[in-house]
Structure formats: structure tokens, C-alpha cells
Amino acid sequence: MLKELFLKNRSCRTYDENYKVSREELCDMVDCARLAPASMNVQPFCYRLVYTPEELSLVQPLTGWAAGLPGMKLPPEGKCPTAFIVICQDTEQFGPQERFLKDVGICALAIQMRACEMGLAGCMIGSFDRRKIHDVLGLAENVAPLLVIAIGKGDEECRITEVKDGQTRYFRDENNVHYVPKRALSDIVF
Ligand SMILES: Cc1cc2nc3c(=O)[nH]c(=O)nc-3n(C[C@H](O)[C@H](O)[C@H](O)COP(=O)(O)O)c2cc1C
């Protein structure tokens, strides 16, 4: 079951905008992050939900997509995610934002896997304008945005493929099918 979900869970960069992700769905995803392992069980994160048309239009231009496909406009016009979850840390209470970076990945995966299980899709976005996201979302000065996760109803085909000649960069074919090369198990286990 879980392994099937890992096979299905691909980073999505084209969404059906007709599907509006609800606040309740986003809370359900964050609830999985809440239950995730946490170093020393500190749980330093808070989660800013973005789902109104006004805030979506402010956040979307501040996110960077598919640096591995230069020249491609992703998401395409009219195919944007209909929600974002911004993982934040109160740096006054929990120290510098570099302190819990491992925890960030764990919580982000919990959120994305739950989205996948709910029939939705996501994409972690590390490439975003930190200062501007901070400001457009009206975050307090001591609250730092660490990672953005786009969420929506996926509207593209993604397939896992083998790594050939050490090439791990993702690519698309003429039908816009997105291929994600994953290294072979025999190459990574020793
Ligand atoms: C920490 C992290 C940051 C990422 N940042 C971006 C990003 O800024 N923009 C983007 O389009 N994809 C981003 N991705 C998605 C990766 O490109 C994607 O996970 C990778 O190509 C493998 O594809 P898969 O998730 O479908 O297995 C990020 C992934 C991770 C784990």
C-alpha cells in the first residue's frame, strides 16, 4: 500500500484549476506532519495555508518551477495549483531556520504523501522568494518561511524511468509526459 503510494507520488507541475483544494483538506495533510517524527520532539513548525484566489495570485509568481526544464513555462497558464502550504518556523522561539532542516523534509513528505493518498498531487518548492513570500502573507518578523508545498488536482502524466549514463535529470517527451529517472536499488545499496 505505502509502496504503491511512493510509486504514484510524483512532483506535479500542471494542475486542474477547476478543483479548489479546501481548508479542511489542507488541515488533514498538516495533521500528518503533526504526527511525524521530530528531532527531540521539539516540533518547531507552523503551517500557513494559502487557498483563496487573492493569496494564490500573490504567491504563485514568487515560486520557481522545474529548473531542470529551462525554457518551459511550468505550470502552464491556467494550470496552477489551487493551494500552497508554507512550512514556517518561529525563529525567536526555536532558533535559526537552519536548525531543523531535516525535520522540514520529513514534514513536507508527510504532507505530500497524504495529498497523494487523497487523490491530489503536490510539488515541494524550495525555489521561492523568501522575503516577498514572508511579506505578502503578512507573517510576523520572527516567522520564517522554510519550504512551500504546492497542492492541487494533478493534470499531467508522470512516469518513473531508469537512470541511464548517470543522468538523473527529469525530462519530457513530445506528448509532455514527464519522466523522472530514479537510480537502481543495486546502485545505492552497499
Ligand atoms: C527539498 C525539495 C525542493 C524542491 N524544490 C523544487 C522547486 O523549487 N521547484 C520544482 O519545480 N520542483 C522542486 N522540487 C521537486 C523535485 O524536482 C522532484 O522531487 C524531483 O525532480 C524528483 O521528482 P519526483 O518528486 O516526482 O520523484 C523539490 C523537491 C525537494 C525534495
PDBQT file of the ligand as one rigid body, heavy atoms in Angstrom, charges set to zero:
ROOT
HETATM    1  C1  LIG A 201      13.516  19.913  -0.929  1.00  0.00    +0.000 C 
HETATM    2  C2  LIG A 201      12.941  19.920  -2.338  1.00  0.00    +0.000 A 
HETATM    3  C3  LIG A 201      12.839  21.126  -3.013  1.00  0.00    +0.000 A 
HETATM    4  C4  LIG A 201      12.275  21.165  -4.297  1.00  0.00    +0.000 A 
HETATM    5  N1  LIG A 201      12.139  22.360  -4.931  1.00  0.00    +0.000 NA
HETATM    6  C5  LIG A 201      11.572  22.398  -6.157  1.00  0.00    +0.000 A 
HETATM    7  C6  LIG A 201      11.359  23.650  -6.789  1.00  0.00    +0.000 A 
HETATM    8  O1  LIG A 201      11.711  24.709  -6.272  1.00  0.00    +0.000 OA
HETATM    9  N2  LIG A 201      10.715  23.654  -7.991  1.00  0.00    +0.000 N 
HETATM   10  C7  LIG A 201      10.286  22.479  -8.592  1.00  0.00    +0.000 A 
HETATM   11  O2  LIG A 201       9.699  22.554  -9.680  1.00  0.00    +0.000 OA
HETATM   12  N3  LIG A 201      10.483  21.280  -8.004  1.00  0.00    +0.000 NA
HETATM   13  C8  LIG A 201      11.108  21.212  -6.803  1.00  0.00    +0.000 A 
HETATM   14  N4  LIG A 201      11.277  20.005  -6.177  1.00  0.00    +0.000 N 
HETATM   15  C9  LIG A 201      10.779  18.773  -6.809  1.00  0.00    +0.000 C 
HETATM   16  C10 LIG A 201      11.931  17.920  -7.385  1.00  0.00    +0.000 C 
HETATM   17  O3  LIG A 201      12.361  18.488  -8.604  1.00  0.00    +0.000 OA
HETATM   18  C11 LIG A 201      11.423  16.491  -7.589  1.00  0.00    +0.000 C 
HETATM   19  O4  LIG A 201      11.204  15.903  -6.319  1.00  0.00    +0.000 OA
HETATM   20  C12 LIG A 201      12.420  15.629  -8.372  1.00  0.00    +0.000 C 
HETATM   21  O5  LIG A 201      12.513  16.082  -9.711  1.00  0.00    +0.000 OA
HETATM   22  C13 LIG A 201      12.023  14.157  -8.381  1.00  0.00    +0.000 C 
HETATM   23  O6  LIG A 201      10.719  14.007  -8.897  1.00  0.00    +0.000 OA
HETATM   24  P1  LIG A 201       9.614  13.225  -8.060  1.00  0.00    +0.000 P 
HETATM   25  O7  LIG A 201       9.316  14.069  -6.865  1.00  0.00    +0.000 OA
HETATM   26  O8  LIG A 201       8.458  13.117  -8.980  1.00  0.00    +0.000 OA
HETATM   27  O9  LIG A 201      10.179  11.904  -7.659  1.00  0.00    +0.000 OA
HETATM   28  C14 LIG A 201      11.846  19.946  -4.918  1.00  0.00    +0.000 A 
HETATM   29  C15 LIG A 201      11.970  18.742  -4.226  1.00  0.00    +0.000 A 
HETATM   30  C16 LIG A 201      12.506  18.726  -2.943  1.00  0.00    +0.000 A 
HETATM   31  C17 LIG A 201      12.618  17.404  -2.217  1.00  0.00    +0.000 C 
ENDROOT
TORSDOF 0
